[in-house]
Amino acid sequence: MTDVTLVPADSIELSALVTLMNEAYSDYDVPMHIEDASMRFMLSSFDLDRSESRVALLDGAPVAVALLGLRGARAWIGGMGVAPAARRRGLGERVMRAVIERARERGVREVWLEVLTTNARAIPLYERLGFRHVRRLDVLKLAQPPATPAGVTTAPFELEAALEFAKLHRRAEEPWQREEGSVRNWVRDGLALECTAAQVGGRTIGVAIHRIAAGRASMLEMISVPGQESLSTPALLAAAFRPEADQGLRWLNLPQDDAASPIVLGLSPEFEASQHDMRLTL
Ligand SMILES: CC(C)(COP(=O)(O)OP(=O)(O)OC[C@H]1O[C@@H](n2cnc3c(N)ncnc32)[C@H](O)[C@@H]1OP(=O)(O)O)[C@@H](O)C(=O)NCCC(=O)NCCS
């Protein structure tokens, strides 16, 4: 007889949660290994709520997990998985249903998640739970900076002004990991972010928030005045490159409905992965 109990994720040690995540992702399509520090970073950056996240214990041992991020009326699945030996017994579905119920109780209207387009095990599970494909997200890498278009200059910009500019001009919603809530959490947690504006004749036509870490530049947010993308996108990408970022520039989850997407794709980036951005409406 096997006994399954669902418990809040903060009722097990952080290190046990890390071990469970690493086990659940041990045969994932993209190699993934986290440490206690990276788990703390994820919990803090993405507003993952350990007390509303759920772990399934099988005969007392943690075997399945669903991490729930909460931001007002929106929620996000910040990782979920089942240890290989415990799969196909309905545990993935149980932890997901449990966190969706927690989200509903907390007044959430939409639950979002991303799933690799190659993940043939998780996609049917999410569809069965009612999640629907909204758009494609690309994980891209540029090895070289593009040329800055003639007449465009770039200059450092204030973060608050960049966030205001983004609010004003954003048409495609940013995915959870790079949206304003995450940016503000990074600032609170002391991460060094850079902001750049692209200008033509003194007028700001686009802004970017980016970061350099571990030899790599990352694009966190880029917004252009509608119609100015072909000028501002290459200029802002070029400005994010630095000699110390010799591994190029990465853009996590660039939405296909973002105006920068066709321009970035036209620069022949390396594709690390594509994901389905999926939503469940409660
Ligand atoms: C995806 C995953 C969580 C499924 O967990 P699980 O406990 O085996 O899933 P369940 O037993 O609850 O299955 C529920 C439904 O999901 C789908 N599903 C699960 N595994 C599947 C597989 N190998 N092939 C196709 N569909 C599958 C089915 O619709 C299944 O219903 P069914 O058993 O009646 O056919 C698990 O395979 C896993 O941890 N994978 C690695 C980590 C991962 O990919 N996480 C998701 C990241 S986005």
The ligand as an ORCA input file, in Angstrom:
! r2SCAN-3c Opt
* xyz 0 1
  C       5.442     16.001    -17.078
  C       5.417     15.250    -15.747
  C       5.353     16.246    -14.621
  C       4.158     14.358    -15.693
  O       4.051     13.820    -14.375
  P       3.266     12.471    -14.085
  O       3.067     12.367    -12.617
  O       3.931     11.336    -14.754
  O       1.874     12.773    -14.806
  P       0.455     12.135    -14.417
  O       0.616     10.712    -14.027
  O      -0.220     13.045    -13.434
  O      -0.275     12.204    -15.820
  C      -1.346     13.086    -16.088
  C      -1.491     13.216    -17.579
  O      -0.361     13.860    -18.130
  C      -0.070     13.328    -19.445
  N       1.217     12.606    -19.432
  C       2.018     12.350    -18.374
  N       3.115     11.670    -18.758
  C       2.994     11.497    -20.088
  C       3.822     10.861    -21.073
  N       4.977     10.258    -20.728
  N       3.408     10.879    -22.357
  C       2.250     11.498    -22.716
  N       1.417     12.088    -21.822
  C       1.793     12.095    -20.529
  C      -1.211     12.360    -19.724
  O      -2.274     13.102    -20.283
  C      -1.539     11.898    -18.316
  O      -2.812     11.333    -18.222
  P      -2.976      9.725    -18.450
  O      -1.982      9.077    -17.529
  O      -4.399      9.484    -18.088
  O      -2.640      9.490    -19.879
  C       6.668     14.344    -15.591
  O       6.834     13.566    -16.751
  C       7.955     15.100    -15.326
  O       8.283     15.428    -14.182
  N       8.742     15.404    -16.387
  C      10.046     16.099    -16.250
  C       9.923     17.531    -15.717
  C       9.014     18.369    -16.601
  O       8.988     18.250    -17.815
  N       8.254     19.287    -15.964
  C       7.390     20.211    -16.657
  C       8.164     21.435    -16.984
  S       7.218     22.606    -17.918
*
